[in-house]
Amino acid sequence: MKKSLFAMAAILGLALTSCSSDDNNKSDDNKSTFVLKADDLKGEIKDGTVTLDASQTYLLTGPLLVKGGATLVIPAGTTIKASATIDPNALYIAVERNAKININGTSAKPVVMTSAKAIPTEGSWGGLIIAGNAKVNTGDNGTSEVGGLSYGGTNNADSSGNINFLKISYTGSKFSPTKEYNGISFFGVGSGTVVSDIYTFESGDDGIEFFGGAVNASNLVIVNSYDDSLDFADGWQGTATNVYIKGVSKAAIEGSNNEKNPGEATPVTTAKLVNFSIIKGGATFIADEKTINYKDGGGKQAYTNFYVDNDMPAALIKISSTDNAAAKNITDGFFTIVNYNIGAAITNLTGPKLSGTVGVATGAGAGAELPTWATWTK
């Protein structure tokens, strides 16, 4: 009997040990081998989930790359500052295809990405780059112009995580005369990615740019961009809703289809742009590529509830005289604006097909004034 009891106890102990081991393995499934250092944030997150600590201020000292299969979580209230002394082109955060970034800010506690310089300026660091598996019309395996990430594919529903309530400022360092970082660059990012409530400030290049993909975005405040404010190209199939743009250097919106094959590349850029307010800003901002730069074929662009302040240039759009594909798309009615309020100083409205209610559109919510949904950016 004692032998039987001992045997039963041994079996029970082995079973408990086995269960305990399994539980530990399960709890370790999301652990990462990445070593997180608040004062030296850089390197490759190759596996598992890395979660930052909102009570820390992180110093970005080199590229931070989230590799395929890994996840970076940034809780509400977290601040990341790019080094004041390291080459700005080496300071960026990049998310590969099949990786995820979850930026979980709130209106009361946004996530902040900025420069550590005492007096920061545009171009003080790179920015945020996200690559996905969604369709682009430049090929299924492109390479991002900065960061060197592969992007594109066939999954328009792909998810790269979420971005909610992010303030990102002083980005856009110049990699070369023709290659600059944006505030945020979306390369082939899919519609499964949730993007809302972003504030970009003082970007050396574009504030936000979509290179193909099908991601949608809402509640965007883009202030002081030194190239275009919002840019989309390469077959983007998305909707941007509630967009407030101020401080326009080139174009408030640059929308194109494909630089090398503007009239035939597919999928054709198909952009829905809803509730937009556009204000040129102070004298340093000249908007010399107009309110909308419709280029490289332009694709299909449909605007609804469009407010343009009186300080923008007299011509509403810029279009190259040699861009035959763009001219054809305009003739075919693929460039439309429904319900608009365009300042009286803007006297040349040639280009888009205009319809709907005139003079009462409120744009992003309050015409030239910052809308109530964006008060968290102050």
C-alpha positions as CSV (number, residue, x, y, z in Angstrom):
1,M,0.0,0.0,0.0
2,K,2.8,2.4,0.9
3,K,4.5,1.6,-2.5
4,S,1.3,2.4,-4.3
5,L,0.9,5.7,-2.4
6,F,4.5,6.6,-3.1
7,A,3.9,5.8,-6.8
8,M,0.8,7.9,-7.0
9,A,2.5,10.8,-5.3
10,A,5.4,10.6,-7.7
11,I,3.0,10.5,-10.7
12,L,1.0,13.5,-9.3
13,G,4.3,15.4,-8.7
14,L,5.4,14.7,-12.2
15,A,2.1,15.9,-13.6
16,L,2.2,19.1,-11.5
17,T,5.7,19.8,-12.6
18,S,4.7,19.2,-16.2
19,C,1.8,21.6,-15.9
20,S,3.9,24.2,-14.3
21,S,6.5,23.9,-17.0
22,D,3.8,24.3,-19.7
23,D,2.4,27.3,-18.0
24,N,5.8,28.9,-17.9
25,N,6.4,28.2,-21.5
26,K,3.0,29.8,-22.4
27,S,3.8,32.9,-20.4
28,D,7.2,33.1,-22.2
29,D,5.7,32.9,-25.6
30,N,5.7,36.7,-26.0
31,K,9.0,37.3,-24.3
32,S,11.7,38.9,-26.4
33,T,15.4,38.5,-26.5
34,F,15.7,42.3,-27.1
35,V,17.5,44.1,-24.3
36,L,15.6,47.3,-23.6
37,K,17.6,50.3,-22.3
38,A,15.8,53.6,-21.7
39,D,19.0,55.7,-22.3
40,D,20.1,53.7,-25.4
41,L,17.1,52.8,-27.4
42,K,18.3,51.1,-30.7
43,G,18.8,47.8,-32.3
44,E,16.6,45.0,-33.7
45,I,13.6,43.6,-32.0
46,K,13.7,40.1,-33.6
47,D,11.1,38.2,-31.6
48,G,8.3,38.4,-29.0
49,T,6.8,41.6,-27.7
50,V,8.7,44.5,-26.3
51,T,6.6,46.9,-24.2
52,L,8.0,50.3,-23.3
53,D,7.4,51.8,-19.8
54,A,5.5,55.1,-19.8
55,S,7.2,56.2,-16.7
56,Q,10.5,56.3,-18.6
57,T,11.8,58.8,-21.2
58,Y,13.5,56.9,-23.9
59,L,16.6,58.2,-25.8
60,L,16.7,57.0,-29.4
61,T,20.4,56.5,-30.2
62,G,20.2,54.6,-33.5
63,P,17.8,52.8,-35.8
64,L,15.1,50.8,-33.9
65,L,13.9,48.1,-36.2
66,V,10.9,45.8,-35.4
67,K,11.6,42.6,-37.4
68,G,8.9,40.4,-38.9
69,G,7.1,38.4,-36.2
70,A,7.9,40.8,-33.4
71,T,5.8,43.5,-31.8
72,L,6.6,46.8,-30.2
73,V,4.0,48.2,-27.8
74,I,4.2,51.9,-26.8
75,P,1.8,52.7,-23.9
76,A,-0.1,55.9,-23.4
77,G,2.0,58.7,-22.1
78,T,5.4,57.4,-23.3
79,T,8.0,59.8,-24.6
80,I,10.8,59.0,-27.0
81,K,13.4,61.6,-27.8
82,A,15.9,61.3,-30.6
83,S,19.5,62.0,-29.7
84,A,20.8,65.5,-30.0
85,T,24.3,64.4,-31.0
86,I,24.0,61.4,-33.3
87,D,23.6,61.7,-37.1
88,P,19.9,62.4,-37.7
89,N,19.7,60.0,-40.6
90,A,20.5,57.1,-38.1
91,L,17.6,58.0,-35.9
92,Y,14.4,56.4,-36.9
93,I,11.9,53.7,-35.9
94,A,11.0,51.2,-38.6
95,V,8.5,48.3,-38.7
96,E,9.0,45.5,-41.1
97,R,6.4,43.5,-43.0
98,N,4.8,40.9,-40.7
99,A,5.8,42.9,-37.6
100,K,3.5,45.1,-35.5
101,I,3.7,48.4,-33.7
102,N,0.9,49.3,-31.2
103,I,1.0,52.9,-30.3
104,N,-1.6,53.1,-27.6
105,G,-1.9,56.8,-26.8
106,T,-5.0,58.6,-25.5
107,S,-6.1,62.2,-25.8
108,A,-5.0,62.8,-22.2
109,K,-1.8,60.9,-22.5
110,P,-0.6,60.8,-26.1
111,V,2.6,59.1,-27.1
112,V,5.3,61.6,-28.0
113,M,8.2,61.2,-30.4
114,T,10.4,64.2,-30.7
115,S,14.0,65.5,-30.7
116,A,16.2,65.7,-27.6
117,K,17.8,68.9,-28.9
118,A,17.5,72.0,-26.7
119,I,16.3,73.9,-29.7
120,P,15.0,71.4,-32.2
121,T,14.2,72.1,-35.8
122,E,12.7,70.3,-38.7
123,G,15.0,67.4,-39.8
124,S,16.4,66.8,-36.3
125,W,15.8,63.0,-36.8
126,G,14.3,60.6,-39.2
127,G,10.8,59.6,-38.3
128,L,8.5,56.5,-38.3
129,I,8.5,54.0,-41.1
130,I,6.0,51.2,-41.5
131,A,6.0,48.5,-44.1
132,G,3.2,46.0,-44.9
133,N,2.0,43.4,-47.3
134,A,-0.7,45.3,-49.1
135,K,-0.8,46.0,-52.9
136,V,1.2,48.7,-54.5
137,N,1.4,49.5,-58.2
138,T,5.2,49.6,-58.3
139,G,5.5,45.8,-57.6
140,D,5.0,43.4,-54.7
141,N,8.5,43.6,-53.3
142,G,9.6,47.2,-53.3
143,T,12.3,48.7,-51.1
144,S,11.5,51.8,-49.0
145,E,13.4,54.9,-50.1
146,V,14.6,55.3,-46.5
147,G,15.1,52.5,-44.0
148,G,15.6,49.8,-46.7
149,L,12.5,47.9,-45.8
150,S,10.8,45.4,-48.2
151,Y,7.1,46.2,-48.7
152,G,4.1,45.4,-50.8
153,G,2.3,42.2,-51.6
154,T,-1.3,41.0,-52.2
155,N,-3.0,41.3,-48.8
156,N,-4.8,44.6,-48.6
157,A,-6.3,43.6,-45.3
158,D,-2.9,43.2,-43.7
159,S,-2.4,44.6,-40.2
160,S,0.8,46.3,-39.0
161,G,-0.9,47.1,-35.6
162,N,-2.3,50.5,-34.6
163,I,-1.4,54.1,-34.1
164,N,-3.6,56.1,-31.8
165,F,-2.9,59.6,-30.4
166,L,0.7,60.1,-31.5
167,K,2.6,63.5,-31.5
168,I,5.6,63.2,-33.8
169,S,7.7,66.3,-34.3
170,Y,11.0,67.6,-35.9
171,T,11.3,64.7,-38.3
172,G,12.4,64.6,-41.9
173,S,16.1,64.5,-42.0
174,K,17.6,64.4,-45.5
175,F,19.2,61.2,-46.5
176,S,20.2,62.7,-49.9
177,P,19.0,65.5,-52.1
178,T,16.2,63.2,-53.4
179,K,15.5,61.1,-50.3
180,E,14.2,62.4,-47.1
181,Y,12.4,60.9,-44.1
182,N,8.7,61.9,-43.6
183,G,7.0,62.3,-40.3
184,I,5.3,59.0,-40.9
185,S,5.8,56.8,-44.0
186,F,3.3,54.0,-44.8
187,F,4.7,51.6,-47.4
188,G,2.2,49.0,-48.6
189,V,0.3,49.1,-45.3
190,G,-3.0,47.3,-45.1
191,S,-6.5,48.2,-44.0
192,G,-6.2,46.0,-40.9
193,T,-3.9,48.7,-39.4
194,V,-5.8,51.2,-37.3
195,V,-4.6,54.8,-37.7
196,S,-6.2,57.7,-35.9
197,D,-5.3,60.9,-34.1
198,I,-1.9,61.8,-35.3
199,Y,-0.2,65.2,-34.9
200,T,2.9,65.9,-37.1
201,F,4.8,69.1,-36.4
202,E,7.8,70.6,-38.2
203,S,8.6,67.8,-40.7
204,G,11.5,68.4,-43.0
205,D,9.7,66.6,-45.8
206,D,6.1,65.4,-45.9
207,G,4.1,65.2,-42.8
208,I,2.4,61.8,-43.7
209,E,2.9,59.8,-46.9
210,F,1.2,56.7,-48.2
211,F,3.1,54.6,-50.7
212,G,0.3,52.3,-52.0
213,G,-1.5,50.0,-49.6
214,A,-5.0,50.2,-48.4
215,V,-4.7,51.7,-44.9
216,N,-7.3,54.3,-43.8
217,A,-6.5,57.2,-41.5
218,S,-8.6,59.6,-39.5
219,N,-8.2,62.7,-37.3
220,L,-4.9,63.9,-38.7
221,V,-3.3,67.3,-37.8
222,I,-0.4,68.2,-40.0
223,V,1.4,71.4,-39.1
224,N,4.5,73.0,-40.7
225,S,5.7,70.5,-43.3
226,Y,8.6,71.6,-45.5
227,D,7.6,69.6,-48.5
228,D,4.1,68.4,-49.0
229,S,1.7,68.0,-46.0
230,L,-0.2,64.9,-47.0
231,D,1.2,62.7,-49.9
232,F,-0.1,59.6,-51.4
233,A,1.0,57.6,-54.4
234,D,1.6,54.2,-56.0
235,G,-1.9,52.9,-55.9
236,W,-3.1,53.9,-52.4
237,Q,-6.6,52.6,-51.9
238,G,-7.5,54.4,-48.8
239,T,-9.7,57.0,-47.1
240,A,-8.4,60.0,-45.0
241,T,-11.1,61.5,-42.8
242,N,-10.9,64.7,-40.7
243,V,-7.6,66.2,-41.8
244,Y,-6.4,69.7,-40.6
245,I,-3.4,71.0,-42.5
246,K,-1.6,74.3,-41.7
247,G,1.9,75.5,-42.7
248,V,2.1,74.5,-46.4
249,S,5.5,74.7,-48.1
250,K,4.9,72.9,-51.4
251,A,1.4,71.3,-51.8
252,A,-1.1,70.7,-49.0
253,I,-1.9,67.5,-50.8
254,E,0.2,65.7,-53.4
255,G,-1.7,62.8,-55.0
256,S,-0.2,60.7,-57.7
257,N,-0.6,57.3,-59.4
258,N,2.8,56.1,-60.5
259,E,5.9,58.1,-61.5
260,K,7.2,55.8,-64.2
261,N,3.9,54.5,-65.6
262,P,1.3,57.2,-64.6
263,G,-1.5,56.1,-66.9
264,E,-1.4,52.4,-66.8
265,A,0.0,51.2,-63.5
266,T,-2.6,49.3,-61.4
267,P,-4.1,49.3,-58.9
268,V,-4.9,52.9,-59.7
269,T,-4.6,55.3,-56.8
270,T,-8.1,55.6,-55.5
271,A,-8.3,58.1,-52.6
272,K,-11.3,59.3,-50.7
273,L,-10.6,62.5,-48.8
274,V,-13.3,63.6,-46.4
275,N,-13.5,66.7,-44.2
276,F,-10.4,68.7,-45.0
277,S,-9.2,72.1,-43.8
278,I,-6.2,73.7,-45.5
279,I,-4.5,76.9,-44.3
280,K,-1.2,78.1,-45.8
281,G,0.1,79.6,-42.6
282,G,2.6,82.4,-42.1
283,A,4.7,84.2,-44.6
284,T,7.5,81.6,-44.5
285,F,5.1,79.1,-46.1
286,I,4.5,79.8,-49.8
287,A,2.5,76.7,-51.0
288,D,4.2,77.0,-54.4
289,E,2.7,73.7,-55.5
290,K,-0.8,74.9,-54.7
291,T,-3.5,73.3,-52.6
292,I,-3.4,70.0,-54.6
293,N,-0.6,68.8,-56.7
294,Y,-2.3,66.3,-59.1
295,K,0.7,64.5,-60.7
296,D,2.0,61.3,-62.3
297,G,-1.5,60.5,-63.5
298,G,-3.2,61.6,-60.3
299,G,-5.4,58.5,-60.2
300,K,-8.9,58.8,-58.7
301,Q,-9.3,61.4,-56.1
302,A,-12.7,62.2,-54.5
303,Y,-12.9,65.1,-52.0
304,T,-16.0,65.8,-49.8
305,N,-16.5,68.7,-47.4
306,F,-13.4,70.7,-48.5
307,Y,-12.3,73.9,-46.9
308,V,-9.5,76.0,-48.3
309,D,-8.5,79.2,-46.5
310,N,-8.2,82.5,-48.3
311,D,-4.4,82.6,-47.9
312,M,-3.7,79.8,-50.3
313,P,-2.5,80.6,-53.9
314,A,-4.9,81.7,-56.6
315,A,-4.7,78.5,-58.5
316,L,-6.3,75.6,-56.7
317,I,-4.3,72.8,-58.3
318,K,-0.9,72.2,-60.0
319,I,-0.8,69.9,-63.0
320,S,2.1,69.5,-65.4
321,S,1.4,70.4,-69.0
322,T,3.1,67.2,-70.0
323,D,1.1,64.9,-67.7
324,N,-1.3,63.5,-70.2
325,A,-2.5,60.8,-68.0
326,A,-3.5,63.3,-65.3
327,A,-5.3,65.4,-67.9
328,K,-7.2,62.4,-69.1
329,N,-8.3,61.5,-65.6
330,I,-9.6,65.0,-65.1
331,T,-11.5,64.9,-68.4
332,D,-12.9,61.5,-67.5
333,G,-14.2,62.9,-64.2
334,F,-11.9,61.0,-61.8
335,F,-11.0,64.1,-59.8
336,T,-14.0,65.5,-57.9
337,I,-14.8,67.9,-55.1
338,V,-18.2,67.8,-53.5
339,N,-19.4,70.5,-51.0
340,Y,-16.6,73.1,-50.7
341,N,-15.7,76.4,-49.2
342,I,-12.8,77.9,-51.1
343,G,-11.5,81.4,-50.3
344,A,-12.4,84.2,-52.6
345,A,-8.7,84.9,-53.4
346,I,-8.5,81.5,-55.0
347,T,-9.8,82.5,-58.4
348,N,-8.5,79.6,-60.6
349,L,-10.5,76.5,-59.9
350,T,-9.6,74.7,-63.1
351,G,-9.1,71.0,-62.8
352,P,-11.5,69.0,-60.5
353,K,-15.2,68.5,-61.2
354,L,-16.9,70.7,-58.6
355,S,-20.4,70.0,-57.3
356,G,-22.7,70.2,-54.3
357,T,-23.1,73.0,-51.7
358,V,-20.8,76.0,-52.1
359,G,-19.5,78.3,-49.3
360,V,-20.6,76.5,-46.2
361,A,-18.3,73.5,-45.9
362,T,-16.6,73.4,-42.5
363,G,-13.8,71.1,-43.6
364,A,-12.2,69.2,-40.7
365,G,-14.7,70.7,-38.3
366,A,-14.3,74.5,-37.9
367,G,-13.0,75.9,-41.1
368,A,-9.6,77.6,-40.5
369,E,-9.8,77.0,-36.7
370,L,-8.4,73.9,-35.0
371,P,-11.4,71.5,-34.7
372,T,-12.6,70.3,-31.3
373,W,-11.5,66.8,-32.0
374,A,-7.9,68.0,-32.3
375,T,-7.7,70.0,-29.1
376,W,-5.5,67.3,-27.6
377,T,-2.7,68.5,-29.8
378,K,-2.3,71.9,-28.0
